[in-house]
Amino acid sequence: MRRLLRIAVREYVAYVRTVGFWLSMLALPLGMGLVMAASGWMEASAPPPALVVVDLTPDQGYLPAVSEAVETRNSLGRLRNEIVPSPVALPRDPAAIGAALKPWLSGEARLEGKRRLAGALVIHGAGERVALDVWTDSPLLGASETVRTTIATRMQREKLVAAGVDPSLVTATQALQPTVTDYSPKTAGKASLLTRLPGLIGFAAAMLLWSVIFTGAGILLNGVIEEKSSKVLEVLLSSATVPEILFGKILGVAGVTFTVLGVWGTVSTVLLNVFAPAQAAGIGQVLFSGGLVFYFAFYLICGYLMYASIFTAIGSFCETTREAQTLLGPIMILLTIPVIFLSQALRRPDTPALDILSWVPPFTPFMMTARAASNPPIWQVAGTGVLMLATVALVVWIAGRAFRAGALSTGKVDFKGLVAKLRGGE
């Protein structure tokens, strides 16, 4: 145990004492903040997309309503468009308007202030046959949908008024909206953020596990390859046992990974308590009521041990990252499958496919973590827990034999020789 801890400390200090480790830790939030600030600055500094709205209906009664709807949506922050007059006289034929505005829509010609015309919305027809043509090659930030809804509302109004319905009654009817209240069967009361938090936390925990495995196992792989090529592994094998070296490396890199998570988890917790204390209290209540935090920790540890052992064993057979890539292909495919199903676990945690995947060991940690919000049956929790412990024990045992065989091997990977070494333990 003493040698195992020494190896773990050696691995941990080797990464933590480097300047690059601390720079990378600081670069992540700084980079995210810079991206968010730059995105907001670019959006605020750029002029709003310019739209031309053409009303070819007989009474041209749609244009005022459309202009008002777009301005209202702009004021609410849901749109960012500006209706501008046409830069050229337009024909009455709807099909010819696109050709007339083509230079401005393609960017060959510019509006005042060198602005490009983002799109043109052409309203034509009459009565029940009003149509909307949208001319654009760029997204209009929801403007076309706003205009479509406005036209539909006016068409319905005109139809009812023509049928003899009082216009004031039509206006009052179209203003009716149902009062929607969400209730949660878990609390037998109104749904709140607290009732939705378990699902969100489960999804976040599963993604955290995926990130920890992807980053931590990658560090392990590169570290083992470097030590294999420099013959350091052979020296370690002469002074410590295979389990001590294997677990020492896994424990040391786990310390590095969780140091980063711990630092930013602490910062996030402090900021959340300062700026959103109610949400922070809700998250704490979800995590620590019913032992959910221990549930997450169990699958996190099992998943990390399983994949870290595999990556470490693969690294022991490779002297270059190019060799490792040939062996990592199937593992990377396995790691992409859970990501595909995690969003489904958030929306439909009772999907039968998720139950099946929960019993497949490579996916069990991710699926069971994401399904925590749906309160899976206790027999599934117990069964998958026992399955994970057995799988981790088997993977660690195989990884230990493979690690010793790989550390002492030379040349390219020989699969027949690898199987023989694993069976013979040499």
BELZIFEN-V765668 format. One record per residue. SS is DSSP state (H for helix, E for strand, L for the rest). OMEGA is omega as a letter, one per 30 degrees, with the letter a starting at -180 (NA if undefined). Layout:
# BELZIFEN-V765668
ss=SS omega=OMEGA
ss=SS omega=OMEGA
This chain:
# BELZIFEN-V765668
ss=L omega=a
ss=H omega=l
ss=H omega=l
ss=H omega=a
ss=H omega=l
ss=H omega=l
ss=H omega=l
ss=H omega=l
ss=H omega=l
ss=H omega=l
ss=H omega=a
ss=H omega=a
ss=H omega=a
ss=H omega=l
ss=H omega=a
ss=H omega=a
ss=L omega=l
ss=L omega=l
ss=H omega=a
ss=H omega=l
ss=H omega=a
ss=H omega=l
ss=H omega=l
ss=H omega=l
ss=H omega=l
ss=H omega=a
ss=H omega=a
ss=H omega=l
ss=H omega=l
ss=H omega=l
ss=H omega=l
ss=H omega=l
ss=H omega=l
ss=H omega=l
ss=H omega=l
ss=H omega=l
ss=H omega=a
ss=H omega=l
ss=H omega=l
ss=H omega=l
ss=H omega=l
ss=H omega=a
ss=H omega=a
ss=H omega=a
ss=H omega=a
ss=L omega=l
ss=L omega=l
ss=L omega=l
ss=E omega=a
ss=E omega=l
ss=E omega=l
ss=E omega=l
ss=E omega=a
ss=E omega=l
ss=E omega=a
ss=L omega=l
ss=L omega=a
ss=L omega=a
ss=L omega=a
ss=L omega=a
ss=L omega=a
ss=H omega=a
ss=H omega=l
ss=H omega=a
ss=H omega=l
ss=H omega=a
ss=H omega=l
ss=H omega=a
ss=H omega=l
ss=H omega=l
ss=H omega=l
ss=H omega=l
ss=H omega=l
ss=H omega=a
ss=H omega=l
ss=L omega=l
ss=L omega=a
ss=L omega=l
ss=L omega=l
ss=L omega=a
ss=E omega=l
ss=E omega=l
ss=E omega=a
ss=L omega=l
ss=L omega=a
ss=L omega=l
ss=L omega=a
ss=L omega=l
ss=L omega=a
ss=L omega=l
ss=L omega=l
ss=L omega=l
ss=L omega=a
ss=H omega=a
ss=H omega=a
ss=H omega=a
ss=H omega=l
ss=H omega=l
ss=H omega=a
ss=H omega=a
ss=H omega=a
ss=H omega=a
ss=H omega=a
ss=H omega=l
ss=H omega=a
ss=H omega=a
ss=L omega=l
ss=L omega=l
ss=L omega=a
ss=L omega=l
ss=L omega=l
ss=H omega=a
ss=H omega=l
ss=H omega=l
ss=L omega=l
ss=L omega=l
ss=E omega=a
ss=E omega=a
ss=E omega=l
ss=E omega=l
ss=E omega=a
ss=E omega=l
ss=E omega=a
ss=E omega=a
ss=L omega=a
ss=L omega=l
ss=H omega=a
ss=H omega=a
ss=H omega=l
ss=L omega=a
ss=E omega=l
ss=E omega=l
ss=E omega=a
ss=E omega=l
ss=E omega=l
ss=L omega=l
ss=L omega=a
ss=L omega=l
ss=L omega=a
ss=L omega=l
ss=L omega=l
ss=L omega=a
ss=H omega=a
ss=H omega=l
ss=H omega=l
ss=H omega=l
ss=H omega=l
ss=H omega=l
ss=H omega=l
ss=H omega=l
ss=H omega=l
ss=H omega=l
ss=H omega=a
ss=H omega=l
ss=H omega=l
ss=H omega=a
ss=H omega=a
ss=H omega=l
ss=H omega=a
ss=H omega=l
ss=H omega=l
ss=H omega=l
ss=L omega=l
ss=L omega=l
ss=L omega=l
ss=L omega=a
ss=H omega=l
ss=H omega=l
ss=H omega=l
ss=H omega=l
ss=H omega=l
ss=H omega=a
ss=H omega=a
ss=H omega=l
ss=L omega=a
ss=L omega=l
ss=L omega=l
ss=L omega=l
ss=L omega=a
ss=L omega=l
ss=L omega=l
ss=L omega=l
ss=E omega=l
ss=E omega=l
ss=L omega=l
ss=L omega=a
ss=L omega=a
ss=L omega=l
ss=E omega=a
ss=E omega=l
ss=L omega=l
ss=L omega=l
ss=H omega=a
ss=H omega=a
ss=H omega=l
ss=H omega=a
ss=H omega=a
ss=H omega=l
ss=H omega=l
ss=H omega=l
ss=H omega=l
ss=H omega=l
ss=H omega=l
ss=H omega=l
ss=H omega=l
ss=H omega=l
ss=H omega=l
ss=H omega=l
ss=H omega=l
ss=H omega=a
ss=H omega=l
ss=H omega=l
ss=H omega=a
ss=H omega=a
ss=H omega=a
ss=H omega=l
ss=H omega=l
ss=H omega=l
ss=H omega=l
ss=H omega=a
ss=H omega=a
ss=H omega=l
ss=H omega=a
ss=H omega=l
ss=H omega=l
ss=H omega=a
ss=H omega=l
ss=H omega=a
ss=H omega=l
ss=L omega=l
ss=L omega=l
ss=H omega=a
ss=H omega=l
ss=H omega=l
ss=H omega=l
ss=H omega=a
ss=H omega=l
ss=H omega=a
ss=H omega=l
ss=L omega=a
ss=L omega=a
ss=H omega=l
ss=H omega=l
ss=H omega=l
ss=H omega=a
ss=H omega=a
ss=H omega=l
ss=H omega=l
ss=H omega=a
ss=H omega=a
ss=H omega=a
ss=H omega=l
ss=H omega=l
ss=H omega=l
ss=H omega=l
ss=H omega=a
ss=H omega=a
ss=H omega=l
ss=H omega=l
ss=H omega=l
ss=H omega=a
ss=H omega=a
ss=H omega=a
ss=H omega=l
ss=H omega=l
ss=H omega=l
ss=H omega=a
ss=H omega=l
ss=H omega=l
ss=H omega=a
ss=H omega=a
ss=H omega=l
ss=H omega=a
ss=H omega=a
ss=H omega=l
ss=L omega=a
ss=H omega=a
ss=H omega=l
ss=H omega=l
ss=H omega=l
ss=H omega=l
ss=H omega=l
ss=H omega=l
ss=H omega=l
ss=H omega=l
ss=H omega=a
ss=H omega=a
ss=H omega=l
ss=L omega=a
ss=L omega=l
ss=L omega=a
ss=H omega=a
ss=H omega=l
ss=H omega=l
ss=H omega=l
ss=H omega=a
ss=H omega=a
ss=H omega=a
ss=H omega=l
ss=H omega=a
ss=H omega=a
ss=H omega=l
ss=H omega=a
ss=H omega=l
ss=H omega=a
ss=H omega=a
ss=H omega=l
ss=H omega=l
ss=H omega=l
ss=H omega=a
ss=H omega=l
ss=H omega=l
ss=H omega=l
ss=H omega=a
ss=H omega=a
ss=H omega=a
ss=L omega=a
ss=L omega=l
ss=L omega=l
ss=L omega=l
ss=H omega=l
ss=H omega=l
ss=H omega=a
ss=H omega=a
ss=H omega=l
ss=H omega=l
ss=H omega=a
ss=H omega=a
ss=H omega=l
ss=H omega=l
ss=H omega=a
ss=H omega=l
ss=H omega=l
ss=H omega=a
ss=H omega=l
ss=H omega=a
ss=H omega=a
ss=H omega=a
ss=H omega=a
ss=H omega=a
ss=H omega=a
ss=H omega=l
ss=H omega=l
ss=H omega=l
ss=H omega=l
ss=H omega=a
ss=H omega=a
ss=L omega=a
ss=L omega=a
ss=L omega=l
ss=L omega=a
ss=H omega=a
ss=H omega=l
ss=H omega=l
ss=H omega=a
ss=H omega=a
ss=H omega=a
ss=L omega=a
ss=L omega=l
ss=L omega=a
ss=H omega=l
ss=H omega=a
ss=H omega=a
ss=H omega=a
ss=H omega=a
ss=H omega=a
ss=H omega=a
ss=H omega=l
ss=H omega=a
ss=H omega=a
ss=H omega=a
ss=H omega=a
ss=H omega=a
ss=H omega=a
ss=L omega=l
ss=L omega=a
ss=L omega=a
ss=H omega=l
ss=H omega=l
ss=H omega=l
ss=H omega=a
ss=H omega=a
ss=H omega=l
ss=H omega=l
ss=H omega=l
ss=H omega=l
ss=H omega=l
ss=H omega=l
ss=H omega=l
ss=H omega=a
ss=H omega=l
ss=H omega=l
ss=H omega=l
ss=H omega=a
ss=H omega=l
ss=H omega=l
ss=H omega=l
ss=H omega=a
ss=H omega=l
ss=H omega=l
ss=H omega=l
ss=H omega=a
ss=H omega=l
ss=H omega=l
ss=H omega=a
ss=H omega=a
ss=H omega=a
ss=L omega=a
ss=L omega=l
ss=L omega=l
ss=L omega=a
ss=L omega=a
ss=L omega=l
ss=L omega=a
ss=H omega=l
ss=H omega=l
ss=H omega=l
ss=H omega=l
ss=H omega=l
ss=H omega=l
ss=H omega=l
ss=H omega=a
ss=H omega=a
ss=H omega=l
ss=L omega=l
ss=L omega=NA
